[in-house]
Amino acid sequence: MRPFLKWDKNEIVFKIKNSKSSITSYLYFWDHSERIVCSDVDGTVTKSDIGGHLLPRLGIDWAHEGIASLYTHIKQNGYKLLYLSSRSIGLKGATGEYLAGIKQGQFVMPEGLLLVSPERTAKSMWREVIIKKPHLFKIECL
C-alpha cells in the first residue's frame, strides 16, 4: 500500500465547492530524527525588523550579506530549515517569495518550512513594530 504522504514536502489544495477558488498549502512530513535549524526571518535573515518588512517591497536588498551562503551550507550538511516569522498569514506568500528571491552570488536561500502568525496584518505589525514583542508569538508557536 502506498503511503498517503511522501517524505518532505506535500502539496495540499483546498477547493471551494462550486467555485474556481482554491488555496494551495504545503504539509511537511519529516522523520522524528531529522535535524532541524529554526531561523527567525526579520532581524536574522534581514538586517532589521521594520526594514525587513518594507524595503524588499521597494526592491531594496535588505538581507544580511552572506546569509544565502550560510543557509545553503547548513542545508548541505543535512539540516532541514524552518523559517519563523511573526508576520501575518496575509504576508505569508510575500515572505516566501522574498526568501526564495534572495540571491547572493552563486547562492540562493534554500527552501524550508515557513511558519507565520495566523493573525491579521495590523495585529502582527502592532506586536512587532509598536510594542516590539514579536517573541510572544514565536515562543507560543515553537
GIBEL-V584892 format. One record per residue. N is the residue number from 0. SS is DSSP state (alpha for helix, beta for strand, coil for the rest). PHI is phi in whole degrees, 0 to 359 (none if undefined). D_CENTER is the distance of its C-alpha to the mean C-alpha in Angstrom with 2 decimals. Layout:
# GIBEL-V584892
n:N ss:SS phi:PHI d_center:D_CENTER
n:N ss:SS phi:PHI d_center:D_CENTER
This chain:
# GIBEL-V584892
n:0 ss:coil phi:none d_center:33.23
n:1 ss:coil phi:280 d_center:29.84
n:2 ss:coil phi:295 d_center:26.88
n:3 ss:coil phi:295 d_center:24.88
n:4 ss:coil phi:254 d_center:21.50
n:5 ss:coil phi:264 d_center:20.98
n:6 ss:coil phi:296 d_center:19.32
n:7 ss:beta phi:83 d_center:15.64
n:8 ss:beta phi:264 d_center:13.93
n:9 ss:beta phi:238 d_center:15.97
n:10 ss:beta phi:275 d_center:15.86
n:11 ss:beta phi:234 d_center:17.15
n:12 ss:beta phi:242 d_center:18.80
n:13 ss:beta phi:261 d_center:20.19
n:14 ss:beta phi:246 d_center:23.31
n:15 ss:coil phi:272 d_center:25.55
n:16 ss:coil phi:303 d_center:29.10
n:17 ss:coil phi:61 d_center:31.50
n:18 ss:coil phi:213 d_center:28.83
n:19 ss:coil phi:269 d_center:26.91
n:20 ss:coil phi:285 d_center:23.74
n:21 ss:beta phi:206 d_center:20.84
n:22 ss:beta phi:230 d_center:17.16
n:23 ss:beta phi:257 d_center:15.19
n:24 ss:beta phi:220 d_center:12.62
n:25 ss:beta phi:227 d_center:11.93
n:26 ss:beta phi:242 d_center:13.37
n:27 ss:beta phi:263 d_center:13.01
n:28 ss:beta phi:245 d_center:16.47
n:29 ss:coil phi:244 d_center:16.82
n:30 ss:coil phi:290 d_center:20.13
n:31 ss:coil phi:297 d_center:20.78
n:32 ss:coil phi:266 d_center:21.74
n:33 ss:coil phi:299 d_center:18.53
n:34 ss:beta phi:267 d_center:17.53
n:35 ss:beta phi:236 d_center:13.98
n:36 ss:beta phi:250 d_center:12.51
n:37 ss:beta phi:259 d_center:10.12
n:38 ss:beta phi:234 d_center:8.85
n:39 ss:beta phi:292 d_center:8.45
n:40 ss:coil phi:260 d_center:7.10
n:41 ss:coil phi:283 d_center:10.20
n:42 ss:coil phi:93 d_center:13.32
n:43 ss:coil phi:243 d_center:12.12
n:44 ss:coil phi:286 d_center:10.44
n:45 ss:beta phi:268 d_center:12.28
n:46 ss:coil phi:286 d_center:15.94
n:47 ss:coil phi:202 d_center:15.91
n:48 ss:alpha phi:295 d_center:14.31
n:49 ss:alpha phi:293 d_center:16.24
n:50 ss:alpha phi:298 d_center:16.49
n:51 ss:alpha phi:293 d_center:12.75
n:52 ss:alpha phi:282 d_center:12.90
n:53 ss:alpha phi:263 d_center:16.10
n:54 ss:alpha phi:296 d_center:17.09
n:55 ss:alpha phi:298 d_center:14.70
n:56 ss:alpha phi:292 d_center:15.98
n:57 ss:alpha phi:265 d_center:19.37
n:58 ss:coil phi:83 d_center:18.74
n:59 ss:coil phi:263 d_center:18.83
n:60 ss:coil phi:289 d_center:16.90
n:61 ss:coil phi:241 d_center:15.64
n:62 ss:beta phi:276 d_center:13.89
n:63 ss:coil phi:299 d_center:15.98
n:64 ss:coil phi:298 d_center:18.55
n:65 ss:coil phi:87 d_center:18.18
n:66 ss:alpha phi:295 d_center:14.51
n:67 ss:alpha phi:295 d_center:14.05
n:68 ss:alpha phi:296 d_center:17.25
n:69 ss:alpha phi:302 d_center:16.39
n:70 ss:alpha phi:290 d_center:13.19
n:71 ss:alpha phi:297 d_center:15.21
n:72 ss:alpha phi:293 d_center:18.00
n:73 ss:alpha phi:299 d_center:16.06
n:74 ss:alpha phi:297 d_center:15.06
n:75 ss:alpha phi:295 d_center:18.70
n:76 ss:coil phi:271 d_center:19.98
n:77 ss:coil phi:91 d_center:18.78
n:78 ss:beta phi:265 d_center:15.69
n:79 ss:beta phi:271 d_center:12.69
n:80 ss:beta phi:253 d_center:9.30
n:81 ss:beta phi:234 d_center:7.08
n:82 ss:beta phi:264 d_center:4.30
n:83 ss:beta phi:235 d_center:5.69
n:84 ss:beta phi:220 d_center:6.48
n:85 ss:beta phi:272 d_center:9.80
n:86 ss:beta phi:298 d_center:9.33
n:87 ss:beta phi:285 d_center:11.07
n:88 ss:alpha phi:301 d_center:10.57
n:89 ss:alpha phi:293 d_center:12.50
n:90 ss:alpha phi:257 d_center:10.00
n:91 ss:alpha phi:299 d_center:7.14
n:92 ss:alpha phi:300 d_center:8.86
n:93 ss:alpha phi:295 d_center:9.52
n:94 ss:alpha phi:293 d_center:6.21
n:95 ss:alpha phi:298 d_center:5.40
n:96 ss:alpha phi:295 d_center:9.03
n:97 ss:alpha phi:300 d_center:9.02
n:98 ss:alpha phi:300 d_center:7.12
n:99 ss:alpha phi:294 d_center:9.38
n:100 ss:coil phi:272 d_center:12.17
n:101 ss:coil phi:285 d_center:12.52
n:102 ss:beta phi:233 d_center:15.86
n:103 ss:beta phi:230 d_center:18.15
n:104 ss:coil phi:65 d_center:21.44
n:105 ss:coil phi:272 d_center:21.18
n:106 ss:beta phi:253 d_center:17.65
n:107 ss:beta phi:234 d_center:14.30
n:108 ss:coil phi:293 d_center:10.85
n:109 ss:coil phi:289 d_center:10.76
n:110 ss:coil phi:293 d_center:8.78
n:111 ss:coil phi:196 d_center:7.04
n:112 ss:beta phi:290 d_center:6.05
n:113 ss:beta phi:243 d_center:2.95
n:114 ss:beta phi:253 d_center:5.53
n:115 ss:beta phi:229 d_center:6.88
n:116 ss:beta phi:290 d_center:10.61
n:117 ss:coil phi:281 d_center:13.00
n:118 ss:coil phi:272 d_center:15.25
n:119 ss:coil phi:290 d_center:16.46
n:120 ss:alpha phi:301 d_center:15.51
n:121 ss:alpha phi:300 d_center:18.79
n:122 ss:alpha phi:292 d_center:18.45
n:123 ss:alpha phi:295 d_center:14.96
n:124 ss:alpha phi:294 d_center:16.34
n:125 ss:alpha phi:302 d_center:19.53
n:126 ss:alpha phi:295 d_center:18.01
n:127 ss:alpha phi:277 d_center:16.02
n:128 ss:alpha phi:264 d_center:18.58
n:129 ss:alpha phi:278 d_center:21.90
n:130 ss:coil phi:270 d_center:22.22
n:131 ss:coil phi:54 d_center:19.75
n:132 ss:coil phi:226 d_center:18.57
n:133 ss:coil phi:296 d_center:14.78
n:134 ss:alpha phi:295 d_center:15.49
n:135 ss:alpha phi:300 d_center:17.29
n:136 ss:alpha phi:292 d_center:14.31
n:137 ss:alpha phi:295 d_center:12.53
n:138 ss:alpha phi:297 d_center:15.87
n:139 ss:alpha phi:297 d_center:16.45
n:140 ss:alpha phi:297 d_center:13.18
n:141 ss:coil phi:289 d_center:13.84
